Amino acid sequence: MSSSSLWPRAQTTNQIPGPPYPPPNATVGGRPTPTPDIALSATFIALFALAGATHVCTFWHNRLRRGRLFPFSLLLAGFCTTRIAALAMRVAWARHPADVDLAIASMVLTSAGVLIVFAVNLFLTVRVVRAVWPRVGWSGPVWWGLRVVVGTVVAVLVMVVVCSVHTLFTLDEEVRRKERQVTLFAGVYMSCLAAVPWVVMGLLAVVGRKGDYWQQREDFGAGRMRTKIGLLVGASLLLTLGAGFRCGASFAIRPVADPAWYHSRGAFYGFNFAIELVVVYTYAIMRFDRMFHVPPGSAGPGDYSRDRLDGMADSGDSSRPRSREKEPGSGDSGV
């Protein structure tokens, strides 16, 4: 990995360049160079493009031929698009190393896009909780808690973008210190967010041993519940690994001239894009659109067991109570 400044023009003048000013510490991935970053980025672009096209085709196949709306496929396609944009910016940055705007765009897109996958996993986690423990999963606190978390995801995204960009336009050490604290908080928050699915599944497993919740669960979608949980936990663990790595690298700062192994290209591409590719391809191959599908208009306990994809009969009771709100992402209710 190149240990030179992210801003090459800093080496051609005796004065501090800017604004924007070069970051004072080493960054994961460093400044890209034509060899090997263009080839690596192009490879990942092709892989993300294929994954995105797969999820788009799956979405429209379900929508047009089966009459089912599963917006999470479209969200993953959107995530793949953000990754393509981030990698394209990195290619452009490698070809034009003095273009500061390209450098900023590349860094912002790389750090922000993964929040889409975190949000998708949160909604899938809620579906599993509602199936395994309907009384809790359909309760008001869970529904409002989900709204709050999604809202905070947007807030954290804004904070990361604003602070990451503004810190490059100021030399005020106090301002930079505070903005670093904000970005560190965002890193910890995103790591915790990535871990929510496997933590919740672990709690469900513990609760299930002490009660009859698993015997009373509502099966939904195609496949076994254990397979759904295994897929969700595996994806969550991988994303937690990536988020934890980025968070740890943010805390373990090193000078630009003396980067550590975790600032290398291998760490950058591996803990960011490679992990995410495994997740989006696994979801596509395992047909998570079928596994996590719920009947349109699901609004309360008993609704998930209706109209199962594997042909099981409806086990619900027409007299069961319903909440007034529909689940986001079910049927035509959207996300």
C-alpha positions, -999 to +999 in steps of 0.1 A: +000+000+000+013+034-008+022+054+022+022+087+004-002+114+011-038+111-001-033+145-016-003+143-039-001+180-044+009+182-007+043+169-018+048+197-044+045+227-021+060+239+011+027+252+023-002+232+036-025+226+006-062+231+006-088+234+015-096+205+014-066+194+036-051+159+036-062+138+065-035+136+093-037+099+097-034+068+075-067+055+060-077+020+052-068+013+016-047+044+013-044+063-020-052+040-050-027+036-078-035+023-114-017-009-105-033-029-089-064-008-078-080-004-112-079-042-120-092-050-085-119-024-085-130-034-120-133-070-109-155-061-079-176-038-101-184-067-124-193-089-095-215-063-078-232-056-112-240-093-116-253-095-081-274-063-085-289-076-118-298-109-101-316-092-073-334-068-097-345-098-119-357-116-088-377-086-077-395-082-110-400-119-115-418-120-081-437-088-088-449-095-123-452-133-125-461-142-089-478-111-078-455-108-047-437-077-035-404-083-018-387-049-016-356-062+001-344-076-032-346-041-047-328-027-017-299-051-021-298-042-058-296-005-047-268-015-023-249-031-052-253+001-071-237+022-043-208-002-042-204+001-080-204+039-076-178+037-048-155+015-068-159+036-099-149+066-079-118+047-067-109+038-103-113+075-113-092+085-083-064+061-092-063+077-127-065+112-114-048+112-080-047+150-077-085+153-080-096+158-044-133+157-052-129+121-065-110+111-033-138+125-011-166+109-031-148+075-030-143+076+008-178+088+016-195+062-007-173+034+007-182+042+043-219+049+039-233+022+015-233-008+039-260+007+060-285-005+035-277-041+042-278-035+079-314-021+075-324-051+054-312-075+081-331-056+108-364-061+089-356-098+084-348-101+121-382-086+130-399-111+107-383-140+125-391-126+159-428-122+149-429-158+137-412-173+167-426-151+194-457-133+179-468-118+212-435-098+214-428-094+177-461-077+170-461-056+201-460-018+199-426-014+215-409-036+188-426-018+159-418+016+173-383+005+182-377-006+146-388+028+134-365+046+158-335+024+147-342+030+110-344+067+118-311+067+136-295+048+107-304+078+085-291+102+112-258+083+115-254+083+078-258+121+077-234+125+106-207+103+089-210+121+056-210+157+071-181+151+095-160+131+071-162+158+045-160+188+069-129+176+087-111+179+054-120+216+051-107+228+085-074+229+103-091+237+137-078+209+160-107+212+183-132+209+155-113+179+141-112+162+175-150+166+179-157+153+144-134+124+150-154+116+181-186+116+160-172+093+134-159+069+161-193+069+177-208+061+142-184+033+138-193+017+171-230+022+164-227+005+130-209-024+145-236-028+171-263-025+144-246-052+123-246-075+154-283-071+162-296-101+142-273-127+157-277-113+192-315-114+189-314-149+174-292-160+204-317-145+228-346-163+210-327-196+214-322-190+251-359-180+256-370-210+235-354-234+260-374-220+288-408-219+272-430-233+244-424-204+220-408-226+193-437-251+195-461-222+189-442-204+162-457-195+128-438-208+099-436-185+069-420-184+035-402-214+021-378-236+039-372-245+076-370-219+103-336-231+113-323-224+078-337-189+079-321-182+112-288-198+101-287-176+069-295-145+089-269-152+116-242-161+091-247-129+071-249-108+103-216-123+116-198-115+084-211-079+084-202-076+121-167-087+112-164-060+085-179-033+106-158-042+136-127-041+115-135-007+102-143+005+137-111-009+151-090+007+124-106+040+132-095+038+168-060+025+161-047+055+143-013+056+126+006+084+108+003+085+070+040+077+066+038+046+088+005+027+081-003-007+097-013-039+081-050-030+085-044+000+062-033-023+033-052-028+001-059-065+010-076-055+042-095-027+024-109-049-003-113-080+019-131-065+049-153-042+028-162-055-006-154-092-004-175-097+028-204-078+013-202-098-019-205-130+000-236-117+017-254-105-014-246-136-034-256-159-005-289-142-002-295-145-040-284-182-042-304-192-011-334-173-025-340-152+006-369-137-013-388-170-009-375-178+025-385-145+041-417-138+022-448-132+043-484-130+031-495-096+018-511-074+044-497-092+074-508-072+104-509-094+135-504-127+151-514-156+129-510-138+096-476-152+088-489-188+087-513-179+058-505-188+022-471-204+028-450-208-003-444-245+003-482-252+000-489-257+037-525-251+047-535-219+065-533-226+102-546-192+114-579-185+131-603-159+115-611-146+150-575-138+158-568-102+168-550-078+144-530-048+150-539-016+131-506-013+113-491-034+086-456-046+086-432-027+064-421-047+034-451-071+034-473-072+005-480-038-010-473-019+022-437-011+011-407-004+033 
